[in-house]
Amino acid sequence: VPEAIMDDVLGRLATILT
């Protein structure tokens, strides 16, 4: 899995959780 995709997913999760 490309880092760009992982970063995007983690960023979206952070936005949802906070």
C-alpha positions as CSV (number, residue, x, y, z in Angstrom):
1,V,0.0,0.0,0.0
2,P,1.5,3.4,-1.1
3,E,2.3,5.8,1.7
4,A,0.2,8.5,0.0
5,I,-2.9,6.3,0.4
6,M,-2.1,5.4,4.0
7,D,-1.6,9.1,4.8
8,D,-4.9,10.0,3.2
9,V,-6.8,7.4,5.1
10,L,-5.2,8.3,8.4
11,G,-5.9,12.0,7.8
12,R,-9.6,11.3,7.1
13,L,-9.9,9.1,10.2
14,A,-8.3,11.9,12.3
15,T,-10.7,14.4,10.9
16,I,-13.7,12.1,11.8
17,L,-12.5,11.2,15.2
18,T,-11.6,14.7,16.4
